[in-house]
Amino acid sequence: MDAAFWHQRWQDNLIGFHQADINPHLQSFWPRLGLRPGDAVFVPLCGKSRDMLWLGARHPVLGVELSPIAVEAFFTEAGLVPRQGEEHGFSVCETDRLRLLCGDFFDLVPQQLRGVRGVYDRAALIALPAHLRGRYVSRLNELVPVGAAMLLVTMEYPQAEMDGPPFAVDEAEVHGLFADSWSIERVYQQDVLASEPKFRQRGLSRLSEKIFVLQR
């Protein structure tokens, strides 16, 4: 899984990971982060998630996304015309509350996240294979200021039953990845296989969704 993989997925419209509606768990659990209105929020590997519209009504949002197709689609589908520019090698599309950087997450520099107080990871960690997840968290730790809070969504299923993405990331791995730099509280878990026919069709025998609140 390299950049070409994700570019091809967007070009072929193989984006089953995209949710057409705003995630109800975001609305339920976001207040647990204790952010103030106006605190900046970071959304890694953001795709064209409509969750950013919900967040943008409450906070300035900074997203990073590899695919220019996804970035363009986000603004088009939202009926927004962004200003465009360049910054540290990233293409930038932005409105007053939404700022999307098009480029590789691993190329971000800390000054681009200066002032960020919240992180929303619904589809970043679980989009990465095991050998990249440690690198992702290490880079996140370098980028996100101390004192920030994160809402993290994961999925658990028998990895042998399905090739990711999305990948299975169990609770033990979450602690192994984050515990050195973040406090971790699981705030939700639910067996969701019955409501996810596409995953049943892919052969899964069980599927759980878990949500964590982390403090840097």
mmCIF file of the C-alpha atoms, coordinates in Angstrom:
data_MODEL
# 
_entry.id   MODEL 
# 
loop_
_atom_site.group_PDB 
_atom_site.id 
_atom_site.type_symbol 
_atom_site.label_atom_id 
_atom_site.label_alt_id 
_atom_site.label_comp_id 
_atom_site.label_asym_id 
_atom_site.label_entity_id 
_atom_site.label_seq_id 
_atom_site.pdbx_PDB_ins_code 
_atom_site.Cartn_x 
_atom_site.Cartn_y 
_atom_site.Cartn_z 
_atom_site.occupancy 
_atom_site.B_iso_or_equiv 
_atom_site.pdbx_formal_charge 
_atom_site.auth_seq_id 
_atom_site.auth_comp_id 
_atom_site.auth_asym_id 
_atom_site.auth_atom_id 
_atom_site.pdbx_PDB_model_num 
ATOM 1   C CA . MET A 1 1   ? 0.000   0.000   0.000  1.00 0.00 ? 1   MET A CA 1 
ATOM 2   C CA . ASP A 1 2   ? 1.708   3.116   -1.277 1.00 0.00 ? 2   ASP A CA 1 
ATOM 3   C CA . ALA A 1 3   ? 0.524   6.464   -2.592 1.00 0.00 ? 3   ALA A CA 1 
ATOM 4   C CA . ALA A 1 4   ? -0.289  4.908   -5.967 1.00 0.00 ? 4   ALA A CA 1 
ATOM 5   C CA . PHE A 1 5   ? -2.697  2.474   -4.263 1.00 0.00 ? 5   PHE A CA 1 
ATOM 6   C CA . TRP A 1 6   ? -4.775  5.297   -2.793 1.00 0.00 ? 6   TRP A CA 1 
ATOM 7   C CA . HIS A 1 7   ? -4.662  7.422   -5.924 1.00 0.00 ? 7   HIS A CA 1 
ATOM 8   C CA . GLN A 1 8   ? -5.985  4.439   -7.882 1.00 0.00 ? 8   GLN A CA 1 
ATOM 9   C CA . ARG A 1 9   ? -8.750  3.780   -5.347 1.00 0.00 ? 9   ARG A CA 1 
ATOM 10  C CA . TRP A 1 10  ? -10.032 7.332   -5.725 1.00 0.00 ? 10  TRP A CA 1 
ATOM 11  C CA . GLN A 1 11  ? -9.625  7.295   -9.501 1.00 0.00 ? 11  GLN A CA 1 
ATOM 12  C CA . ASP A 1 12  ? -11.629 4.049   -9.706 1.00 0.00 ? 12  ASP A CA 1 
ATOM 13  C CA . ASN A 1 13  ? -14.154 5.333   -7.145 1.00 0.00 ? 13  ASN A CA 1 
ATOM 14  C CA . LEU A 1 14  ? -13.432 2.365   -4.876 1.00 0.00 ? 14  LEU A CA 1 
ATOM 15  C CA . ILE A 1 15  ? -14.262 4.338   -1.748 1.00 0.00 ? 15  ILE A CA 1 
ATOM 16  C CA . GLY A 1 16  ? -16.445 2.017   0.281  1.00 0.00 ? 16  GLY A CA 1 
ATOM 17  C CA . PHE A 1 17  ? -14.744 3.518   3.331  1.00 0.00 ? 17  PHE A CA 1 
ATOM 18  C CA . HIS A 1 18  ? -16.466 6.861   2.640  1.00 0.00 ? 18  HIS A CA 1 
ATOM 19  C CA . GLN A 1 19  ? -19.567 7.558   4.741  1.00 0.00 ? 19  GLN A CA 1 
ATOM 20  C CA . ALA A 1 20  ? -22.249 9.614   3.037  1.00 0.00 ? 20  ALA A CA 1 
ATOM 21  C CA . ASP A 1 21  ? -23.690 10.822  6.344  1.00 0.00 ? 21  ASP A CA 1 
ATOM 22  C CA . ILE A 1 22  ? -22.110 12.532  9.328  1.00 0.00 ? 22  ILE A CA 1 
ATOM 23  C CA . ASN A 1 23  ? -20.918 9.924   11.786 1.00 0.00 ? 23  ASN A CA 1 
ATOM 24  C CA . PRO A 1 24  ? -23.386 9.731   14.693 1.00 0.00 ? 24  PRO A CA 1 
ATOM 25  C CA . HIS A 1 25  ? -20.579 8.779   17.089 1.00 0.00 ? 25  HIS A CA 1 
ATOM 26  C CA . LEU A 1 26  ? -18.830 12.047  16.289 1.00 0.00 ? 26  LEU A CA 1 
ATOM 27  C CA . GLN A 1 27  ? -21.896 13.937  17.422 1.00 0.00 ? 27  GLN A CA 1 
ATOM 28  C CA . SER A 1 28  ? -22.307 11.795  20.542 1.00 0.00 ? 28  SER A CA 1 
ATOM 29  C CA . PHE A 1 29  ? -18.734 11.662  21.789 1.00 0.00 ? 29  PHE A CA 1 
ATOM 30  C CA . TRP A 1 30  ? -17.016 14.796  20.497 1.00 0.00 ? 30  TRP A CA 1 
ATOM 31  C CA . PRO A 1 31  ? -18.030 16.795  23.613 1.00 0.00 ? 31  PRO A CA 1 
ATOM 32  C CA . ARG A 1 32  ? -15.917 14.357  25.688 1.00 0.00 ? 32  ARG A CA 1 
ATOM 33  C CA . LEU A 1 33  ? -12.802 16.048  24.318 1.00 0.00 ? 33  LEU A CA 1 
ATOM 34  C CA . GLY A 1 34  ? -13.624 19.221  26.230 1.00 0.00 ? 34  GLY A CA 1 
ATOM 35  C CA . LEU A 1 35  ? -12.650 21.578  23.434 1.00 0.00 ? 35  LEU A CA 1 
ATOM 36  C CA . ARG A 1 36  ? -13.730 25.189  23.338 1.00 0.00 ? 36  ARG A CA 1 
ATOM 37  C CA . PRO A 1 37  ? -15.527 26.690  20.351 1.00 0.00 ? 37  PRO A CA 1 
ATOM 38  C CA . GLY A 1 38  ? -12.824 27.988  18.068 1.00 0.00 ? 38  GLY A CA 1 
ATOM 39  C CA . ASP A 1 39  ? -10.174 25.429  19.061 1.00 0.00 ? 39  ASP A CA 1 
ATOM 40  C CA . ALA A 1 40  ? -8.515  24.119  15.898 1.00 0.00 ? 40  ALA A CA 1 
ATOM 41  C CA . VAL A 1 41  ? -9.082  20.488  14.911 1.00 0.00 ? 41  VAL A CA 1 
ATOM 42  C CA . PHE A 1 42  ? -6.926  18.190  12.767 1.00 0.00 ? 42  PHE A CA 1 
ATOM 43  C CA . VAL A 1 43  ? -8.398  15.418  10.582 1.00 0.00 ? 43  VAL A CA 1 
ATOM 44  C CA . PRO A 1 44  ? -5.669  13.108  9.200  1.00 0.00 ? 44  PRO A CA 1 
ATOM 45  C CA . LEU A 1 45  ? -6.295  11.161  5.982  1.00 0.00 ? 45  LEU A CA 1 
ATOM 46  C CA . CYS A 1 46  ? -9.575  13.043  5.748  1.00 0.00 ? 46  CYS A CA 1 
ATOM 47  C CA . GLY A 1 47  ? -10.812 11.969  2.303  1.00 0.00 ? 47  GLY A CA 1 
ATOM 48  C CA . LYS A 1 48  ? -13.987 13.877  1.476  1.00 0.00 ? 48  LYS A CA 1 
ATOM 49  C CA . SER A 1 49  ? -15.593 13.176  4.850  1.00 0.00 ? 49  SER A CA 1 
ATOM 50  C CA . ARG A 1 50  ? -18.733 15.170  5.572  1.00 0.00 ? 50  ARG A CA 1 
ATOM 51  C CA . ASP A 1 51  ? -17.743 14.977  9.240  1.00 0.00 ? 51  ASP A CA 1 
ATOM 52  C CA . MET A 1 52  ? -15.530 17.975  8.498  1.00 0.00 ? 52  MET A CA 1 
ATOM 53  C CA . LEU A 1 53  ? -18.627 20.066  7.789  1.00 0.00 ? 53  LEU A CA 1 
ATOM 54  C CA . TRP A 1 54  ? -20.020 19.223  11.231 1.00 0.00 ? 54  TRP A CA 1 
ATOM 55  C CA . LEU A 1 55  ? -16.667 19.972  12.840 1.00 0.00 ? 55  LEU A CA 1 
ATOM 56  C CA . GLY A 1 56  ? -16.261 23.137  10.783 1.00 0.00 ? 56  GLY A CA 1 
ATOM 57  C CA . ALA A 1 57  ? -19.464 24.560  12.232 1.00 0.00 ? 57  ALA A CA 1 
ATOM 58  C CA . ARG A 1 58  ? -17.752 24.407  15.643 1.00 0.00 ? 58  ARG A CA 1 
ATOM 59  C CA . HIS A 1 59  ? -14.007 24.672  15.014 1.00 0.00 ? 59  HIS A CA 1 
ATOM 60  C CA . PRO A 1 60  ? -11.463 25.691  12.411 1.00 0.00 ? 60  PRO A CA 1 
ATOM 61  C CA . VAL A 1 61  ? -10.628 22.406  10.643 1.00 0.00 ? 61  VAL A CA 1 
ATOM 62  C CA . LEU A 1 62  ? -7.312  21.333  9.147  1.00 0.00 ? 62  LEU A CA 1 
ATOM 63  C CA . GLY A 1 63  ? -7.437  18.172  7.042  1.00 0.00 ? 63  GLY A CA 1 
ATOM 64  C CA . VAL A 1 64  ? -4.736  16.370  5.121  1.00 0.00 ? 64  VAL A CA 1 
ATOM 65  C CA . GLU A 1 65  ? -5.519  14.116  2.182  1.00 0.00 ? 65  GLU A CA 1 
ATOM 66  C CA . LEU A 1 66  ? -3.323  12.462  -0.430 1.00 0.00 ? 66  LEU A CA 1 
ATOM 67  C CA . SER A 1 67  ? -5.830  12.466  -3.293 1.00 0.00 ? 67  SER A CA 1 
ATOM 68  C CA . PRO A 1 68  ? -6.649  15.677  -5.158 1.00 0.00 ? 68  PRO A CA 1 
ATOM 69  C CA . ILE A 1 69  ? -9.818  13.931  -6.393 1.00 0.00 ? 69  ILE A CA 1 
ATOM 70  C CA . ALA A 1 70  ? -11.018 13.627  -2.800 1.00 0.00 ? 70  ALA A CA 1 
ATOM 71  C CA . VAL A 1 71  ? -10.170 17.230  -1.940 1.00 0.00 ? 71  VAL A CA 1 
ATOM 72  C CA . GLU A 1 72  ? -11.945 18.607  -5.001 1.00 0.00 ? 72  GLU A CA 1 
ATOM 73  C CA . ALA A 1 73  ? -14.968 16.360  -4.388 1.00 0.00 ? 73  ALA A CA 1 
ATOM 74  C CA . PHE A 1 74  ? -15.270 17.499  -0.780 1.00 0.00 ? 74  PHE A CA 1 
ATOM 75  C CA . PHE A 1 75  ? -15.669 21.160  -1.686 1.00 0.00 ? 75  PHE A CA 1 
ATOM 76  C CA . THR A 1 76  ? -17.812 20.475  -4.767 1.00 0.00 ? 76  THR A CA 1 
ATOM 77  C CA . GLU A 1 77  ? -20.243 18.246  -2.870 1.00 0.00 ? 77  GLU A CA 1 
ATOM 78  C CA . ALA A 1 78  ? -20.443 20.793  -0.061 1.00 0.00 ? 78  ALA A CA 1 
ATOM 79  C CA . GLY A 1 79  ? -21.216 23.573  -2.544 1.00 0.00 ? 79  GLY A CA 1 
ATOM 80  C CA . LEU A 1 80  ? -18.114 25.501  -1.517 1.00 0.00 ? 80  LEU A CA 1 
ATOM 81  C CA . VAL A 1 81  ? -15.604 27.351  -3.680 1.00 0.00 ? 81  VAL A CA 1 
ATOM 82  C CA . PRO A 1 82  ? -12.232 27.279  -1.918 1.00 0.00 ? 82  PRO A CA 1 
ATOM 83  C CA . ARG A 1 83  ? -9.296  29.596  -2.203 1.00 0.00 ? 83  ARG A CA 1 
ATOM 84  C CA . GLN A 1 84  ? -6.250  27.758  -3.543 1.00 0.00 ? 84  GLN A CA 1 
ATOM 85  C CA . GLY A 1 85  ? -2.563  28.023  -2.834 1.00 0.00 ? 85  GLY A CA 1 
ATOM 86  C CA . GLU A 1 86  ? 0.637   26.192  -1.899 1.00 0.00 ? 86  GLU A CA 1 
ATOM 87  C CA . GLU A 1 87  ? 2.323   25.609  1.459  1.00 0.00 ? 87  GLU A CA 1 
ATOM 88  C CA . HIS A 1 88  ? 5.392   23.520  2.353  1.00 0.00 ? 88  HIS A CA 1 
ATOM 89  C CA . GLY A 1 89  ? 4.933   21.417  -0.767 1.00 0.00 ? 89  GLY A CA 1 
ATOM 90  C CA . PHE A 1 90  ? 1.196   20.867  -0.214 1.00 0.00 ? 90  PHE A CA 1 
ATOM 91  C CA . SER A 1 91  ? -1.603  22.163  -2.395 1.00 0.00 ? 91  SER A CA 1 
ATOM 92  C CA . VAL A 1 92  ? -4.011  24.115  -0.185 1.00 0.00 ? 92  VAL A CA 1 
ATOM 93  C CA . CYS A 1 93  ? -7.767  24.497  -0.633 1.00 0.00 ? 93  CYS A CA 1 
ATOM 94  C CA . GLU A 1 94  ? -9.511  26.527  2.042  1.00 0.00 ? 94  GLU A CA 1 
ATOM 95  C CA . THR A 1 95  ? -12.538 28.496  3.109  1.00 0.00 ? 95  THR A CA 1 
ATOM 96  C CA . ASP A 1 96  ? -12.809 30.546  6.270  1.00 0.00 ? 96  ASP A CA 1 
ATOM 97  C CA . ARG A 1 97  ? -13.311 27.431  8.491  1.00 0.00 ? 97  ARG A CA 1 
ATOM 98  C CA . LEU A 1 98  ? -12.019 24.529  6.401  1.00 0.00 ? 98  LEU A CA 1 
ATOM 99  C CA . ARG A 1 99  ? -8.432  24.128  5.278  1.00 0.00 ? 99  ARG A CA 1 
ATOM 100 C CA . LEU A 1 100 ? -7.410  21.008  3.368  1.00 0.00 ? 100 LEU A CA 1 
ATOM 101 C CA . LEU A 1 101 ? -3.811  20.197  2.548  1.00 0.00 ? 101 LEU A CA 1 
ATOM 102 C CA . CYS A 1 102 ? -3.361  17.867  -0.415 1.00 0.00 ? 102 CYS A CA 1 
ATOM 103 C CA . GLY A 1 103 ? -0.261  15.748  0.020  1.00 0.00 ? 103 GLY A CA 1 
ATOM 104 C CA . ASP A 1 104 ? 1.365   13.048  2.135  1.00 0.00 ? 104 ASP A CA 1 
ATOM 105 C CA . PHE A 1 105 ? 0.580   13.056  5.860  1.00 0.00 ? 105 PHE A CA 1 
ATOM 106 C CA . PHE A 1 106 ? 4.171   12.029  6.583  1.00 0.00 ? 106 PHE A CA 1 
ATOM 107 C CA . ASP A 1 107 ? 5.452   15.214  4.917  1.00 0.00 ? 107 ASP A CA 1 
ATOM 108 C CA . LEU A 1 108 ? 3.637   17.529  7.349  1.00 0.00 ? 108 LEU A CA 1 
ATOM 109 C CA . VAL A 1 109 ? 5.728   19.732  9.615  1.00 0.00 ? 109 VAL A CA 1 
ATOM 110 C CA . PRO A 1 110 ? 4.808   20.717  13.194 1.00 0.00 ? 110 PRO A CA 1 
ATOM 111 C CA . GLN A 1 111 ? 4.270   24.403  12.423 1.00 0.00 ? 111 GLN A CA 1 
ATOM 112 C CA . GLN A 1 112 ? 1.377   23.430  10.157 1.00 0.00 ? 112 GLN A CA 1 
ATOM 113 C CA . LEU A 1 113 ? -0.441  22.035  13.218 1.00 0.00 ? 113 LEU A CA 1 
ATOM 114 C CA . ARG A 1 114 ? 0.490   24.836  15.597 1.00 0.00 ? 114 ARG A CA 1 
ATOM 115 C CA . GLY A 1 115 ? -2.567  25.657  17.659 1.00 0.00 ? 115 GLY A CA 1 
ATOM 116 C CA . VAL A 1 116 ? -4.379  22.366  17.034 1.00 0.00 ? 116 VAL A CA 1 
ATOM 117 C CA . ARG A 1 117 ? -6.271  21.245  20.149 1.00 0.00 ? 117 ARG A CA 1 
ATOM 118 C CA . GLY A 1 118 ? -8.274  18.318  18.818 1.00 0.00 ? 118 GLY A CA 1 
ATOM 119 C CA . VAL A 1 119 ? -7.779  15.359  16.477 1.00 0.00 ? 119 VAL A CA 1 
ATOM 120 C CA . TYR A 1 120 ? -10.497 13.306  14.793 1.00 0.00 ? 120 TYR A CA 1 
ATOM 121 C CA . ASP A 1 121 ? -9.321  9.923   13.478 1.00 0.00 ? 121 ASP A CA 1 
ATOM 122 C CA . ARG A 1 122 ? -12.214 7.905   12.105 1.00 0.00 ? 122 ARG A CA 1 
ATOM 123 C CA . ALA A 1 123 ? -10.479 6.364   9.117  1.00 0.00 ? 123 ALA A CA 1 
ATOM 124 C CA . ALA A 1 124 ? -6.740  7.063   9.306  1.00 0.00 ? 124 ALA A CA 1 
ATOM 125 C CA . LEU A 1 125 ? -5.301  4.467   11.697 1.00 0.00 ? 125 LEU A CA 1 
ATOM 126 C CA . ILE A 1 126 ? -7.531  1.690   10.354 1.00 0.00 ? 126 ILE A CA 1 
ATOM 127 C CA . ALA A 1 127 ? -6.616  2.614   6.771  1.00 0.00 ? 127 ALA A CA 1 
ATOM 128 C CA . LEU A 1 128 ? -2.980  1.668   7.377  1.00 0.00 ? 128 LEU A CA 1 
ATOM 129 C CA . PRO A 1 129 ? -1.430  -1.801  7.427  1.00 0.00 ? 129 PRO A CA 1 
ATOM 130 C CA . ALA A 1 130 ? 0.327   -2.923  10.599 1.00 0.00 ? 130 ALA A CA 1 
ATOM 131 C CA . HIS A 1 131 ? 3.821   -1.958  9.469  1.00 0.00 ? 131 HIS A CA 1 
ATOM 132 C CA . LEU A 1 132 ? 2.763   1.674   8.926  1.00 0.00 ? 132 LEU A CA 1 
ATOM 133 C CA . ARG A 1 133 ? 0.624   2.212   12.030 1.00 0.00 ? 133 ARG A CA 1 
ATOM 134 C CA . GLY A 1 134 ? 3.569   2.692   14.376 1.00 0.00 ? 134 GLY A CA 1 
ATOM 135 C CA . ARG A 1 135 ? 5.117   5.189   11.981 1.00 0.00 ? 135 ARG A CA 1 
ATOM 136 C CA . TYR A 1 136 ? 1.799   7.018   11.732 1.00 0.00 ? 136 TYR A CA 1 
ATOM 137 C CA . VAL A 1 137 ? 1.459   7.368   15.512 1.00 0.00 ? 137 VAL A CA 1 
ATOM 138 C CA . SER A 1 138 ? 5.092   8.445   15.905 1.00 0.00 ? 138 SER A CA 1 
ATOM 139 C CA . ARG A 1 139 ? 4.576   11.173  13.335 1.00 0.00 ? 139 ARG A CA 1 
ATOM 140 C CA . LEU A 1 140 ? 1.303   12.204  14.944 1.00 0.00 ? 140 LEU A CA 1 
ATOM 141 C CA . ASN A 1 141 ? 3.151   12.567  18.257 1.00 0.00 ? 141 ASN A CA 1 
ATOM 142 C CA . GLU A 1 142 ? 5.679   14.846  16.578 1.00 0.00 ? 142 GLU A CA 1 
ATOM 143 C CA . LEU A 1 143 ? 2.970   16.981  14.987 1.00 0.00 ? 143 LEU A CA 1 
ATOM 144 C CA . VAL A 1 144 ? 0.237   17.309  17.615 1.00 0.00 ? 144 VAL A CA 1 
ATOM 145 C CA . PRO A 1 145 ? 0.883   19.717  20.501 1.00 0.00 ? 145 PRO A CA 1 
ATOM 146 C CA . VAL A 1 146 ? 0.927   18.454  24.089 1.00 0.00 ? 146 VAL A CA 1 
ATOM 147 C CA . GLY A 1 147 ? -2.469  18.972  25.698 1.00 0.00 ? 147 GLY A CA 1 
ATOM 148 C CA . ALA A 1 148 ? -4.475  18.050  22.598 1.00 0.00 ? 148 ALA A CA 1 
ATOM 149 C CA . ALA A 1 149 ? -7.317  15.522  22.713 1.00 0.00 ? 149 ALA A CA 1 
ATOM 150 C CA . MET A 1 150 ? -8.320  12.911  20.133 1.00 0.00 ? 150 MET A CA 1 
ATOM 151 C CA . LEU A 1 151 ? -11.434 10.975  19.188 1.00 0.00 ? 151 LEU A CA 1 
ATOM 152 C CA . LEU A 1 152 ? -10.295 7.665   17.677 1.00 0.00 ? 152 LEU A CA 1 
ATOM 153 C CA . VAL A 1 153 ? -12.543 5.117   15.948 1.00 0.00 ? 153 VAL A CA 1 
ATOM 154 C CA . THR A 1 154 ? -11.304 1.553   15.394 1.00 0.00 ? 154 THR A CA 1 
ATOM 155 C CA . MET A 1 155 ? -12.621 -1.745  14.080 1.00 0.00 ? 155 MET A CA 1 
ATOM 156 C CA . GLU A 1 156 ? -11.935 -5.245  15.401 1.00 0.00 ? 156 GLU A CA 1 
ATOM 157 C CA . TYR A 1 157 ? -12.440 -8.402  13.353 1.00 0.00 ? 157 TYR A CA 1 
ATOM 158 C CA . PRO A 1 158 ? -10.422 -11.548 12.541 1.00 0.00 ? 158 PRO A CA 1 
ATOM 159 C CA . GLN A 1 159 ? -7.829  -10.092 10.170 1.00 0.00 ? 159 GLN A CA 1 
ATOM 160 C CA . ALA A 1 160 ? -7.373  -13.459 8.435  1.00 0.00 ? 160 ALA A CA 1 
ATOM 161 C CA . GLU A 1 161 ? -10.983 -13.299 7.240  1.00 0.00 ? 161 GLU A CA 1 
ATOM 162 C CA . MET A 1 162 ? -10.582 -10.115 5.191  1.00 0.00 ? 162 MET A CA 1 
ATOM 163 C CA . ASP A 1 163 ? -7.852  -8.084  3.587  1.00 0.00 ? 163 ASP A CA 1 
ATOM 164 C CA . GLY A 1 164 ? -7.912  -4.438  4.596  1.00 0.00 ? 164 GLY A CA 1 
ATOM 165 C CA . PRO A 1 165 ? -8.418  -1.596  4.316  1.00 0.00 ? 165 PRO A CA 1 
ATOM 166 C CA . PRO A 1 166 ? -10.070 -1.025  6.666  1.00 0.00 ? 166 PRO A CA 1 
ATOM 167 C CA . PHE A 1 167 ? -7.735  -3.036  8.882  1.00 0.00 ? 167 PHE A CA 1 
ATOM 168 C CA . ALA A 1 168 ? -8.477  -4.585  12.238 1.00 0.00 ? 168 ALA A CA 1 
ATOM 169 C CA . VAL A 1 169 ? -6.890  -2.656  15.124 1.00 0.00 ? 169 VAL A CA 1 
ATOM 170 C CA . ASP A 1 170 ? -7.681  -4.183  18.497 1.00 0.00 ? 170 ASP A CA 1 
ATOM 171 C CA . GLU A 1 171 ? -7.717  -2.439  21.849 1.00 0.00 ? 171 GLU A CA 1 
ATOM 172 C CA . ALA A 1 172 ? -4.386  -3.934  22.912 1.00 0.00 ? 172 ALA A CA 1 
ATOM 173 C CA . GLU A 1 173 ? -2.730  -2.461  19.834 1.00 0.00 ? 173 GLU A CA 1 
ATOM 174 C CA . VAL A 1 174 ? -4.283  0.959   20.530 1.00 0.00 ? 174 VAL A CA 1 
ATOM 175 C CA . HIS A 1 175 ? -2.646  0.897   23.972 1.00 0.00 ? 175 HIS A CA 1 
ATOM 176 C CA . GLY A 1 176 ? 0.617   -0.361  22.525 1.00 0.00 ? 176 GLY A CA 1 
ATOM 177 C CA . LEU A 1 177 ? 0.718   2.456   19.984 1.00 0.00 ? 177 LEU A CA 1 
ATOM 178 C CA . PHE A 1 178 ? -0.464  5.379   22.085 1.00 0.00 ? 178 PHE A CA 1 
ATOM 179 C CA . ALA A 1 179 ? 0.061   4.683   25.793 1.00 0.00 ? 179 ALA A CA 1 
ATOM 180 C CA . ASP A 1 180 ? 3.563   6.188   25.978 1.00 0.00 ? 180 ASP A CA 1 
ATOM 181 C CA . SER A 1 181 ? 2.289   9.633   24.953 1.00 0.00 ? 181 SER A CA 1 
ATOM 182 C CA . TRP A 1 182 ? -1.484  9.652   25.476 1.00 0.00 ? 182 TRP A CA 1 
ATOM 183 C CA . SER A 1 183 ? -3.986  8.725   28.149 1.00 0.00 ? 183 SER A CA 1 
ATOM 184 C CA . ILE A 1 184 ? -6.607  6.360   26.714 1.00 0.00 ? 184 ILE A CA 1 
ATOM 185 C CA . GLU A 1 185 ? -10.254 5.824   27.616 1.00 0.00 ? 185 GLU A CA 1 
ATOM 186 C CA . ARG A 1 186 ? -12.566 3.518   25.700 1.00 0.00 ? 186 ARG A CA 1 
ATOM 187 C CA . VAL A 1 187 ? -15.970 5.191   25.656 1.00 0.00 ? 187 VAL A CA 1 
ATOM 188 C CA . TYR A 1 188 ? -17.916 2.872   23.345 1.00 0.00 ? 188 TYR A CA 1 
ATOM 189 C CA . GLN A 1 189 ? -17.919 -0.598  21.886 1.00 0.00 ? 189 GLN A CA 1 
ATOM 190 C CA . GLN A 1 190 ? -20.555 -2.348  19.835 1.00 0.00 ? 190 GLN A CA 1 
ATOM 191 C CA . ASP A 1 191 ? -20.921 -5.462  17.698 1.00 0.00 ? 191 ASP A CA 1 
ATOM 192 C CA . VAL A 1 192 ? -21.897 -3.950  14.333 1.00 0.00 ? 192 VAL A CA 1 
ATOM 193 C CA . LEU A 1 193 ? -21.729 -6.910  11.936 1.00 0.00 ? 193 LEU A CA 1 
ATOM 194 C CA . ALA A 1 194 ? -25.515 -7.206  11.702 1.00 0.00 ? 194 ALA A CA 1 
ATOM 195 C CA . SER A 1 195 ? -25.743 -3.640  10.391 1.00 0.00 ? 195 SER A CA 1 
ATOM 196 C CA . GLU A 1 196 ? -22.820 -3.949  7.951  1.00 0.00 ? 196 GLU A CA 1 
ATOM 197 C CA . PRO A 1 197 ? -23.875 -6.245  5.080  1.00 0.00 ? 197 PRO A CA 1 
ATOM 198 C CA . LYS A 1 198 ? -20.857 -5.353  2.933  1.00 0.00 ? 198 LYS A CA 1 
ATOM 199 C CA . PHE A 1 199 ? -18.555 -6.809  5.592  1.00 0.00 ? 199 PHE A CA 1 
ATOM 200 C CA . ARG A 1 200 ? -20.686 -9.923  5.974  1.00 0.00 ? 200 ARG A CA 1 
ATOM 201 C CA . GLN A 1 201 ? -20.408 -10.361 2.210  1.00 0.00 ? 201 GLN A CA 1 
ATOM 202 C CA . ARG A 1 202 ? -16.635 -10.184 2.539  1.00 0.00 ? 202 ARG A CA 1 
ATOM 203 C CA . GLY A 1 203 ? -16.733 -13.139 4.904  1.00 0.00 ? 203 GLY A CA 1 
ATOM 204 C CA . LEU A 1 204 ? -16.431 -11.614 8.367  1.00 0.00 ? 204 LEU A CA 1 
ATOM 205 C CA . SER A 1 205 ? -17.763 -13.669 11.270 1.00 0.00 ? 205 SER A CA 1 
ATOM 206 C CA . ARG A 1 206 ? -17.612 -10.790 13.742 1.00 0.00 ? 206 ARG A CA 1 
ATOM 207 C CA . LEU A 1 207 ? -17.033 -7.058  13.650 1.00 0.00 ? 207 LEU A CA 1 
ATOM 208 C CA . SER A 1 208 ? -16.807 -4.634  16.551 1.00 0.00 ? 208 SER A CA 1 
ATOM 209 C CA . GLU A 1 209 ? -16.480 -0.882  16.530 1.00 0.00 ? 209 GLU A CA 1 
ATOM 210 C CA . LYS A 1 210 ? -14.698 0.859   19.377 1.00 0.00 ? 210 LYS A CA 1 
ATOM 211 C CA . ILE A 1 211 ? -14.295 4.529   20.174 1.00 0.00 ? 211 ILE A CA 1 
ATOM 212 C CA . PHE A 1 212 ? -11.576 6.006   22.339 1.00 0.00 ? 212 PHE A CA 1 
ATOM 213 C CA . VAL A 1 213 ? -10.929 9.421   23.841 1.00 0.00 ? 213 VAL A CA 1 
ATOM 214 C CA . LEU A 1 214 ? -7.200  10.143  24.097 1.00 0.00 ? 214 LEU A CA 1 
ATOM 215 C CA . GLN A 1 215 ? -5.407  13.014  25.816 1.00 0.00 ? 215 GLN A CA 1 
ATOM 216 C CA . ARG A 1 216 ? -1.898  14.019  24.733 1.00 0.00 ? 216 ARG A CA 1 
# 
